Amino acid sequence: MVGKVLGIRDLEQFSSRRSSIYVDPECEKFFELPLFIAASSNDITTKCQCWQFSPGKEPALRSFTEIQQQLQQGKKREVKNILRENSWPINSPIRSQLWPLLCGQHLTKQNTLDGFYWEMVHQVFGTTELSEKPIMLPAFVDATHCLPYHLTSTGRAVADRIVNVLGYDCPDITYSPVLYPITSILLHFMSEEEAYICLAGLVGSKEKVFINQTKLLHEVTWKTVMQIAKKHTKSAISYFQRICPGLKLERVFMDWCWWILAGLPFQHLVRIMDCYFHEGIKVLYRVALVILNLFHKECQSNNEWSPDNIKNDIGNAMIKFCKKIPVSPAKLLHAAFSIRGLSSQYISRIFVKTEMLLKSRSVLNSGSKQLIKSRSSDNLPTSQSQVNIQMMSHTLTIREMHSESCRNLLFTLWSWLPVRITMYQPVLLYTTEEHGCSLTTFYVRVEQHEPTLLMIKTCNNEVFGAYCSSRWFERNVKDDRGQRQAYFGTGETFLFSLYPERAKYPWVGIENDKDLGHSSELFMAADSKMITIGGGEGQAIWMDENIRFGKTDSCKTFNNPPLCPSGDFEIRVLEVYGFVGI
């Protein structure tokens, strides 16, 4: 039977849905309850700390039905505000329905059918009975951070089983240290099967990031938090660097998620999860910034956190501070959501720039644009990437057979793509060999897809192209004055050459934080007569309306040389690929 944290007054309405609820009979002034009762007769959590009822009149809190109706009407912003403002007590039964509802928004796979989870359990373990022997955890789990949050040995075994099944169903997960702690938290408020379905939604989400699944994206995340903190918590950063002159911020921020997941009291964590399951990882970013500022403030007023006591290990000091955090869950969240200038767009921009920089550094020699022929798992992190390369090689008609196989060239190209894109299957949208040489046809077949990969083979056998981050349809988007924008796209766009030279030319803004001016952000442009990629004192790729002739120059946006020696080229084949499932 699935148990929850319940007060006496909750039992009557709740017991009609659950046939067995464990309640300590001595809970009059306060109650001491296991946070979860397993689907079997054994409860899988230990008794945790007591939660005392607040005296006086309780605030009117929004109900599950109200939130469900808002979501059904597509009012996600209203739901966001409700989740931020309604401090349901930790003993509230609402989360048994609310959390599955919130996580269910993000489901994309057909793995929510009745019995799917238990079929997977049987497939992985040969039985649905819970083994008494320890279960070996998947390689993506961080064994040092398998936080149980009061789960008993049975509860931990259930969590172990869930992450194993998830790893079996999602083989592309190669590194995800926060997945186990979130599993443990979910189990406090729902059944094993419900917890699995919630995790499947978080892992498979396309619109928002919840759980990183590769080492590269894990590194991108903590470096993103560090960059944001440098802007929004300047005083705290300056203070820590002043008391520890040799402090490397990287060491502190590598553990940023454990300030929250391993440090904060459970009642704080539960309220954060209320918002996180709807809004994504940006909630954790905001909370981390508040923790930094609060810790800085305490360091200046509390001898326990004096420079002499913390300078040798600020990272552990922060986790200890979080365990005693001097604000309530409501005040913590209020402060987190009061931070100005921290929009989703801003966070996404920092994240993408950081990811691109790390990818560029991993595959390029410093100062040159020659590829290091690496076969590391960070460059191609998943088995799905390998499958996708094979799929593209089967459809690719731009084949260069002189010195290297087509597949090796694609391996190189795949190592340059944003990691999240390598997870999706490529699909051939347009090829001049099949669909003809017409810009009109090009737009009809390509313009609604984002991103796209353009590959050109010239009559001189040069092979080059561009990864285009935005839809070509944006050529029609008008500004506030009703005028079409000349250029569009984002800094994720890049150029590449595969033959005879092999090189990637990323946006110049990746390695330069300064404002480089308008000429450095001319990513994509198009109209009925031409297509252009890259601008500023030249166009990196220009093609005419018949997709027959083109030219290539150096440009300020990518700081690239001409992609073929002559500058002018005749197109033998143009192919454009999209990605299924985005």
C-alpha positions as CSV (number, residue, x, y, z in Angstrom):
1,M,0.0,0.0,0.0
2,V,1.4,3.4,-0.9
3,G,1.9,5.4,2.2
4,K,2.2,9.1,2.8
5,V,2.9,11.6,5.5
6,L,-0.5,12.2,7.0
7,G,-2.1,14.0,9.8
8,I,-5.0,12.6,11.7
9,R,-7.4,14.8,10.0
10,D,-6.2,13.7,6.6
11,L,-6.8,10.0,7.2
12,E,-10.5,9.9,6.7
13,Q,-10.4,11.4,3.2
14,F,-7.3,9.6,2.3
15,S,-8.0,6.1,3.5
16,S,-10.8,5.7,0.9
17,R,-8.0,5.6,-1.7
18,R,-5.5,3.6,0.3
19,S,-6.3,0.4,2.0
20,S,-3.6,0.5,4.6
21,I,-1.9,3.6,6.2
22,Y,0.7,3.4,8.9
23,V,0.1,6.0,11.5
24,D,1.8,6.3,14.9
25,P,-1.1,6.1,17.4
26,E,0.6,8.6,19.7
27,C,0.5,11.5,17.2
28,E,-1.7,14.0,19.0
29,K,0.4,17.1,19.4
30,F,2.6,16.1,16.6
31,F,3.1,12.9,14.6
32,E,6.1,10.8,13.8
33,L,5.4,8.9,10.6
34,P,7.3,7.0,8.0
35,L,7.2,9.2,4.9
36,F,6.4,6.2,2.7
37,I,4.7,2.9,3.1
38,A,5.6,0.4,0.5
39,A,3.4,-1.5,-1.9
40,S,4.0,-4.6,0.2
41,S,3.4,-5.0,3.9
42,N,6.9,-3.8,4.8
43,D,7.3,0.0,5.2
44,I,10.3,1.2,3.4
45,T,11.2,4.3,5.3
46,T,12.4,4.8,8.8
47,K,10.6,7.2,11.0
48,C,12.0,10.6,10.4
49,Q,11.9,13.8,12.4
50,C,8.6,15.1,13.9
51,W,6.6,17.7,12.1
52,Q,4.6,19.9,14.5
53,F,1.3,21.4,13.5
54,S,1.4,25.1,13.3
55,P,-0.8,26.9,15.8
56,G,-3.6,29.2,14.7
57,K,-5.5,29.4,11.5
58,E,-3.9,27.6,8.5
59,P,-3.7,29.5,5.2
60,A,-6.0,28.5,2.5
61,L,-4.0,26.3,0.1
62,R,-4.9,25.5,-3.4
63,S,-6.2,22.0,-4.1
64,F,-5.0,19.3,-6.5
65,T,-8.2,19.6,-8.5
66,E,-7.6,23.3,-9.0
67,I,-4.1,22.8,-10.3
68,Q,-5.2,19.9,-12.5
69,Q,-7.8,22.1,-14.1
70,Q,-5.2,24.8,-14.8
71,L,-2.9,22.4,-16.5
72,Q,-5.7,20.9,-18.6
73,Q,-6.4,24.5,-19.8
74,G,-2.8,25.0,-20.7
75,K,-2.2,27.6,-18.0
76,K,1.3,26.6,-17.1
77,R,2.3,30.1,-15.9
78,E,-0.6,30.1,-13.4
79,V,0.4,26.7,-12.2
80,K,4.0,27.9,-11.8
81,N,2.8,30.8,-9.5
82,I,0.6,28.4,-7.5
83,L,3.5,26.0,-6.9
84,R,5.8,28.9,-5.8
85,E,3.3,30.4,-3.4
86,N,1.5,27.5,-1.8
87,S,3.6,26.1,1.0
88,W,1.8,22.8,1.6
89,P,3.0,21.1,4.8
90,I,5.2,18.1,4.4
91,N,2.4,16.0,5.7
92,S,0.0,17.1,3.0
93,P,-1.4,14.2,0.9
94,I,-1.5,16.5,-2.2
95,R,1.9,15.4,-3.5
96,S,0.8,11.8,-4.0
97,Q,-1.3,13.2,-7.0
98,L,0.5,16.5,-7.7
99,W,4.0,15.1,-8.4
100,P,2.9,12.4,-10.8
101,L,0.7,15.0,-12.6
102,L,3.6,17.5,-12.9
103,C,6.1,14.9,-14.1
104,G,3.6,13.4,-16.4
105,Q,3.6,16.6,-18.5
106,H,7.0,15.8,-19.7
107,L,6.4,12.2,-20.8
108,T,7.3,11.6,-24.5
109,K,7.8,7.8,-24.6
110,Q,5.1,5.2,-24.7
111,N,6.1,3.7,-21.4
112,T,3.2,4.6,-19.2
113,L,0.9,1.8,-20.2
114,D,-0.4,-0.3,-17.4
115,G,2.0,-3.0,-16.5
116,F,4.9,-1.6,-18.5
117,Y,7.2,-1.1,-15.5
118,W,6.6,-4.5,-14.1
119,E,7.2,-6.1,-17.5
120,M,10.5,-4.3,-17.5
121,V,11.3,-5.5,-14.0
122,H,10.7,-9.1,-15.0
123,Q,12.7,-8.7,-18.1
124,V,15.7,-7.2,-16.2
125,F,15.6,-9.4,-13.0
126,G,13.6,-12.4,-14.1
127,T,11.1,-11.9,-11.3
128,T,9.0,-9.1,-9.8
129,E,9.9,-10.3,-6.3
130,L,12.3,-7.9,-4.5
131,S,15.6,-9.7,-4.0
132,E,17.1,-9.8,-0.6
133,K,20.6,-9.6,-2.2
134,P,22.1,-6.3,-3.0
135,I,21.4,-5.1,-6.6
136,M,24.4,-3.8,-8.6
137,L,23.8,-0.2,-9.5
138,P,24.2,1.1,-13.1
139,A,27.5,2.8,-14.0
140,F,25.8,6.2,-14.3
141,V,25.0,6.2,-10.6
142,D,27.4,8.1,-8.2
143,A,27.9,5.6,-5.4
144,T,29.0,8.3,-3.0
145,H,25.7,10.2,-3.4
146,C,23.1,7.5,-3.2
147,L,21.1,9.6,-0.8
148,P,18.3,7.5,0.8
149,Y,16.4,10.3,2.8
150,H,15.3,8.0,5.6
151,L,14.4,5.0,3.4
152,T,14.8,1.6,5.1
153,S,16.9,-1.2,3.5
154,T,13.7,-2.3,1.7
155,G,13.2,1.2,0.4
156,R,16.7,1.4,-0.8
157,A,16.3,-1.9,-2.6
158,V,13.3,-0.5,-4.4
159,A,15.2,2.7,-5.4
160,D,18.0,0.4,-6.7
161,R,15.6,-1.5,-8.8
162,I,14.0,1.6,-10.3
163,V,17.3,3.1,-11.4
164,N,18.4,-0.3,-12.9
165,V,15.2,-0.5,-14.9
166,L,15.5,3.1,-16.0
167,G,19.1,2.4,-17.1
168,Y,18.0,-0.6,-19.1
169,D,15.2,1.3,-20.8
170,C,17.4,4.4,-21.4
171,P,20.8,3.1,-22.4
172,D,21.9,6.6,-23.4
173,I,22.2,7.6,-19.8
174,T,26.0,7.5,-19.1
175,Y,26.4,9.7,-16.1
176,S,23.6,11.0,-13.9
177,P,24.5,11.4,-10.1
178,V,21.3,13.2,-9.2
179,L,19.0,10.5,-10.5
180,Y,19.2,8.3,-7.5
181,P,18.5,11.0,-4.9
182,I,15.5,12.1,-6.9
183,T,14.3,8.5,-7.0
184,S,14.5,8.4,-3.2
185,I,12.5,11.6,-2.8
186,L,9.8,10.4,-5.1
187,L,9.4,7.2,-3.2
188,H,8.2,9.1,-0.1
189,F,5.0,10.1,-1.9
190,M,4.1,7.5,-4.4
191,S,4.4,3.8,-5.4
192,E,7.4,2.2,-7.1
193,E,5.7,2.2,-10.5
194,E,4.6,5.8,-10.2
195,A,8.1,6.9,-9.2
196,Y,9.5,5.1,-12.3
197,I,7.0,6.9,-14.6
198,C,7.8,10.2,-13.0
199,L,11.5,9.7,-13.6
200,A,10.8,8.6,-17.2
201,G,9.1,12.0,-17.7
202,L,12.0,13.9,-16.3
203,V,14.7,12.0,-18.2
204,G,12.8,12.2,-21.5
205,S,11.7,15.8,-21.3
206,K,12.2,17.8,-24.5
207,E,11.1,21.3,-23.5
208,K,13.0,21.6,-20.1
209,V,16.1,20.2,-18.6
210,F,15.6,18.2,-15.3
211,I,18.3,15.6,-15.1
212,N,21.6,15.6,-16.9
213,Q,22.6,12.3,-18.4
214,T,26.2,12.6,-19.6
215,K,29.4,13.7,-18.0
216,L,29.8,16.6,-20.4
217,L,26.3,18.0,-19.6
218,H,27.0,17.5,-15.9
219,E,30.1,19.7,-16.3
220,V,28.3,22.2,-18.5
221,T,25.7,22.5,-15.7
222,W,28.0,23.3,-12.8
223,K,30.0,25.7,-15.0
224,T,26.8,27.4,-15.9
225,V,25.9,27.8,-12.2
226,M,29.4,29.2,-11.6
227,Q,29.1,31.8,-14.5
228,I,25.6,32.9,-13.2
229,A,27.0,33.2,-9.7
230,K,29.8,35.5,-10.8
231,K,27.2,37.9,-12.0
232,H,24.4,37.5,-9.4
233,T,26.4,36.9,-6.2
234,K,29.5,39.0,-6.8
235,S,29.9,39.9,-3.2
236,A,29.9,36.3,-2.0
237,I,32.4,35.2,-4.8
238,S,34.7,38.1,-4.0
239,Y,34.6,37.3,-0.2
240,F,35.5,33.7,-0.7
241,Q,38.3,34.5,-3.1
242,R,39.6,37.1,-0.6
243,I,39.8,34.8,2.4
244,C,41.1,32.0,0.3
245,P,43.5,33.6,-2.3
246,G,44.3,30.2,-3.8
247,L,40.7,29.1,-4.0
248,K,39.6,27.6,-7.3
249,L,35.9,28.3,-7.7
250,E,35.6,25.2,-9.9
251,R,36.2,23.0,-6.8
252,V,33.4,24.7,-5.0
253,F,30.8,24.7,-7.8
254,M,31.4,21.1,-8.9
255,D,29.4,20.2,-5.8
256,W,26.7,22.8,-6.2
257,C,23.8,20.4,-6.5
258,W,24.8,18.7,-3.2
259,W,24.3,21.9,-1.3
260,I,20.7,21.3,-2.1
261,L,20.3,17.5,-2.3
262,A,22.7,16.5,0.5
263,G,22.6,19.6,2.6
264,L,19.1,21.1,2.9
265,P,16.6,19.7,5.4
266,F,14.0,17.4,3.9
267,Q,11.1,19.9,4.4
268,H,13.0,22.4,2.3
269,L,13.9,19.9,-0.3
270,V,10.2,18.8,-0.7
271,R,9.1,22.4,-1.3
272,I,11.8,22.9,-3.9
273,M,10.7,19.7,-5.7
274,D,7.2,21.1,-5.9
275,C,8.5,23.8,-8.2
276,Y,11.3,21.8,-9.8
277,F,9.0,19.1,-11.2
278,H,7.1,21.8,-13.1
279,E,9.9,24.3,-14.0
280,G,13.0,22.3,-14.3
281,I,16.6,22.7,-13.2
282,K,16.5,26.5,-13.3
283,V,14.7,26.2,-9.9
284,L,17.9,24.6,-8.5
285,Y,20.0,27.3,-10.0
286,R,18.1,30.0,-8.2
287,V,18.2,28.1,-4.9
288,A,21.9,27.7,-5.2
289,L,22.4,31.4,-5.6
290,V,20.3,32.1,-2.5
291,I,22.4,29.6,-0.5
292,L,25.6,31.4,-1.6
293,N,24.3,34.7,-0.5
294,L,23.0,33.4,2.8
295,F,26.2,31.6,3.5
296,H,28.2,34.8,2.8
297,K,25.9,36.8,5.2
298,E,26.4,34.2,7.9
299,C,30.1,34.1,7.4
300,Q,30.2,37.8,8.3
301,S,28.0,37.6,11.4
302,N,28.4,34.1,12.8
303,N,31.7,32.9,14.3
304,E,30.9,29.3,13.4
305,W,31.5,30.3,9.8
306,S,34.5,32.5,10.3
307,P,37.2,32.6,7.7
308,D,39.5,30.5,9.9
309,N,36.9,27.8,10.2
310,I,35.9,27.5,6.5
311,K,38.9,28.6,4.4
312,N,40.4,25.1,4.2
313,D,37.2,23.5,2.9
314,I,34.5,25.9,1.8
315,G,32.7,23.2,-0.1
316,N,32.0,21.0,2.9
317,A,31.3,24.1,5.0
318,M,28.5,25.1,2.6
319,I,26.9,21.7,2.9
320,K,27.1,21.9,6.7
321,F,25.6,25.4,6.6
322,C,22.7,24.1,4.5
323,K,21.9,21.5,7.1
324,K,21.3,24.4,9.5
325,I,20.0,26.9,7.0
326,P,18.5,29.8,8.9
327,V,15.4,30.4,6.8
328,S,12.1,28.5,6.2
329,P,11.3,26.7,3.0
330,A,8.9,29.5,2.1
331,K,11.5,32.3,2.6
332,L,14.1,30.3,0.7
333,L,11.9,29.9,-2.3
334,H,10.7,33.5,-2.1
335,A,14.3,34.8,-2.2
336,A,15.1,32.4,-5.1
337,F,12.3,33.6,-7.3
338,S,12.9,37.2,-6.4
339,I,16.3,37.2,-8.2
340,R,16.1,39.7,-11.1
341,G,17.6,39.2,-14.5
342,L,17.7,35.5,-14.3
343,S,15.4,34.5,-17.1
344,S,15.2,31.1,-18.8
345,Q,16.5,32.7,-22.0
346,Y,19.5,34.1,-20.1
347,I,20.3,30.8,-18.4
348,S,19.9,28.9,-21.7
349,R,22.3,31.3,-23.4
350,I,24.9,30.7,-20.8
351,F,24.3,27.0,-20.9
352,V,24.6,26.7,-24.7
353,K,27.7,28.9,-24.8
354,T,29.4,26.8,-22.1
355,E,28.5,23.6,-23.8
356,M,29.8,24.8,-27.1
357,L,33.0,26.0,-25.5
358,L,33.7,22.7,-23.8
359,K,32.9,20.8,-27.0
360,S,35.2,23.0,-29.0
361,R,38.0,22.6,-26.5
362,S,37.6,18.9,-26.5
363,V,38.0,18.4,-30.2
364,L,40.2,21.3,-31.3
365,N,43.9,22.0,-30.6
366,S,44.4,25.3,-28.9
367,G,45.0,28.0,-31.5
368,S,44.3,25.8,-34.5
369,K,41.2,24.3,-36.0
370,Q,42.6,20.8,-36.6
371,L,40.6,18.0,-35.1
372,I,42.1,15.7,-32.5
373,K,41.0,12.3,-33.6
374,S,39.5,11.4,-30.3
375,R,37.3,8.4,-29.6
376,S,36.4,9.4,-26.0
377,S,33.0,8.7,-24.6
378,D,32.7,12.5,-24.0
379,N,32.7,13.3,-27.7
380,L,30.2,10.5,-28.5
381,P,28.6,9.8,-25.2
382,T,25.9,7.3,-26.1
383,S,25.2,4.2,-28.1
384,Q,22.3,6.1,-29.7
385,S,24.8,8.5,-31.3
386,Q,26.6,5.5,-32.9
387,V,23.3,4.2,-34.3
388,N,22.4,7.7,-35.6
389,I,25.7,8.0,-37.4
390,Q,25.1,4.6,-39.1
391,M,21.6,5.7,-40.1
392,M,22.9,8.9,-41.7
393,S,25.7,7.1,-43.5
394,H,23.0,4.9,-45.2
395,T,21.2,7.9,-46.5
396,L,24.2,10.2,-47.3
397,T,24.9,10.6,-51.0
398,I,27.7,13.1,-50.4
399,R,30.4,10.5,-50.1
400,E,34.1,11.2,-50.0
401,M,36.1,8.1,-50.6
402,H,39.7,9.3,-51.1
403,S,41.4,9.0,-47.7
404,E,38.8,8.1,-45.1
405,S,35.5,6.4,-45.0
406,C,32.2,8.2,-45.0
407,R,31.5,6.9,-41.5
408,N,34.7,8.4,-40.1
409,L,33.8,11.8,-41.5
410,L,30.4,11.5,-39.9
411,F,32.0,10.5,-36.6
412,T,34.0,13.8,-36.8
413,L,30.9,15.8,-37.6
414,W,28.9,14.1,-34.8
415,S,31.5,15.0,-32.2
416,W,30.9,18.7,-33.1
417,L,27.1,18.7,-32.6
418,P,25.6,19.7,-29.3
419,V,25.4,16.6,-27.2
420,R,21.6,16.7,-26.8
421,I,21.2,16.7,-30.6
422,T,23.3,13.5,-31.1
423,M,20.5,11.7,-29.2
424,Y,18.0,12.2,-32.0
425,Q,17.7,10.3,-35.2
426,P,18.7,12.2,-38.4
427,V,16.3,12.3,-41.3
428,L,17.0,13.5,-44.8
429,L,14.7,16.4,-45.4
430,Y,16.0,17.6,-48.8
431,T,18.5,16.6,-51.4
432,T,19.0,18.1,-54.9
433,E,19.4,14.6,-56.3
434,E,15.8,13.6,-55.4
435,H,13.9,16.9,-54.9
436,G,15.4,19.1,-57.6
437,C,17.3,22.4,-57.5
438,S,14.8,24.9,-56.3
439,L,14.9,27.2,-53.3
440,T,11.1,27.1,-53.1
441,T,11.2,23.3,-52.7
442,F,14.0,23.7,-50.2
443,Y,11.8,26.0,-48.0
444,V,8.7,23.7,-48.3
445,R,10.7,20.7,-47.1
446,V,13.0,22.3,-44.6
447,E,11.8,25.6,-43.1
448,Q,9.8,24.2,-40.1
449,H,12.7,22.0,-38.8
450,E,15.0,23.1,-36.1
451,P,18.0,22.5,-36.1
452,T,19.1,21.5,-39.6
453,L,22.4,20.3,-40.9
454,L,23.4,21.5,-44.4
455,M,26.0,19.5,-46.4
456,I,27.4,20.7,-49.7
457,K,29.5,18.8,-52.2
458,T,31.0,20.9,-55.0
459,C,31.9,19.9,-58.5
460,N,35.5,19.9,-57.3
461,N,34.6,17.4,-54.6
462,E,35.0,19.8,-51.6
463,V,32.6,18.9,-48.8
464,F,31.5,21.5,-46.3
465,G,28.4,22.9,-44.7
466,A,26.8,24.4,-41.6
467,Y,24.8,23.4,-38.5
468,C,21.9,25.9,-38.4
469,S,20.3,26.4,-35.0
470,S,17.1,28.0,-36.0
471,R,14.2,27.4,-38.4
472,W,14.6,28.8,-41.9
473,F,10.9,29.9,-41.5
474,E,12.3,32.7,-39.3
475,R,13.2,34.6,-42.5
476,N,9.5,35.6,-42.5
477,V,9.3,36.7,-38.9
478,K,8.7,40.5,-38.6
479,D,10.0,42.8,-35.9
480,D,7.9,45.3,-33.9
481,R,7.9,47.7,-36.8
482,G,6.5,45.1,-39.2
483,Q,9.7,44.6,-41.1
484,R,11.3,41.3,-41.8
485,Q,14.6,40.7,-39.9
486,A,17.6,40.4,-42.2
487,Y,19.5,37.9,-40.1
488,F,18.3,35.3,-37.5
489,G,19.7,32.3,-35.7
490,T,21.8,31.8,-32.5
491,G,25.4,31.3,-31.5
492,E,24.9,27.6,-31.6
493,T,25.2,27.8,-35.4
494,F,28.6,26.7,-36.7
495,L,30.4,26.0,-40.0
496,F,32.4,23.0,-40.9
497,S,34.6,21.6,-43.6
498,L,35.1,17.8,-44.1
499,Y,37.1,17.6,-47.3
500,P,39.9,18.3,-48.2
501,E,40.3,20.1,-44.9
502,R,38.6,18.9,-41.7
503,A,37.7,21.8,-39.4
504,K,35.0,23.3,-37.3
505,Y,34.4,27.1,-37.2
506,P,32.2,28.0,-34.2
507,W,30.7,31.4,-33.5
508,V,33.4,33.9,-32.5
509,G,31.4,34.8,-29.4
510,I,32.1,31.5,-27.7
511,E,35.6,32.4,-26.6
512,N,35.0,36.1,-26.2
513,D,32.8,37.6,-23.5
514,K,33.1,41.1,-25.0
515,D,30.4,42.7,-27.2
516,L,31.8,42.1,-30.6
517,G,29.1,44.1,-32.4
518,H,26.4,43.3,-34.8
519,S,28.7,41.9,-37.5
520,S,29.6,39.0,-35.2
521,E,26.0,37.8,-34.9
522,L,25.0,37.4,-38.6
523,F,24.1,33.7,-38.4
524,M,21.5,33.0,-41.0
525,A,19.6,35.0,-43.7
526,A,17.3,34.0,-46.5
527,D,14.8,35.3,-49.0
528,S,13.3,34.1,-52.3
529,K,16.5,34.7,-54.1
530,M,19.3,33.3,-51.9
531,I,20.5,31.7,-48.7
532,T,23.3,33.1,-46.5
533,I,25.1,31.7,-43.5
534,G,27.6,33.9,-41.7
535,G,28.3,37.6,-42.4
536,G,30.4,40.6,-41.7
537,E,32.9,41.6,-44.3
538,G,32.0,38.5,-46.3
539,Q,29.5,35.6,-46.4
540,A,30.7,32.2,-45.2
541,I,28.2,30.4,-47.4
542,W,26.0,32.0,-50.1
543,M,23.8,30.0,-52.5
544,D,21.6,31.2,-55.3
545,E,17.9,30.5,-55.9
546,N,18.6,27.6,-58.2
547,I,20.9,26.0,-55.7
548,R,23.5,25.6,-58.4
549,F,26.1,28.3,-57.7
550,G,27.5,29.6,-54.5
551,K,30.4,31.5,-53.0
552,T,32.3,31.4,-49.7
553,D,34.3,34.1,-48.0
554,S,35.8,34.8,-44.6
555,C,33.3,36.4,-42.3
556,K,33.3,38.0,-38.8
557,T,30.6,35.8,-37.4
558,F,32.7,32.7,-37.6
559,N,36.2,34.0,-38.3
560,N,36.6,31.3,-41.0
561,P,38.7,31.1,-44.1
562,P,36.9,30.5,-47.4
563,L,35.5,26.9,-47.2
564,C,36.9,26.1,-50.7
565,P,40.1,27.5,-52.3
566,S,38.5,29.2,-55.2
567,G,35.8,31.0,-53.2
568,D,33.2,30.4,-55.9
569,F,31.8,26.9,-56.3
570,E,29.3,24.9,-58.3
571,I,27.0,22.7,-56.3
572,R,27.0,19.0,-57.2
573,V,24.8,17.9,-54.3
574,L,23.1,19.7,-51.4
575,E,21.6,17.6,-48.6
576,V,19.7,18.9,-45.6
577,Y,19.1,16.8,-42.5
578,G,16.7,17.3,-39.6
579,F,16.4,15.4,-36.4
580,V,13.4,13.2,-35.4
581,G,11.8,13.8,-32.0
582,I,12.9,17.3,-31.3
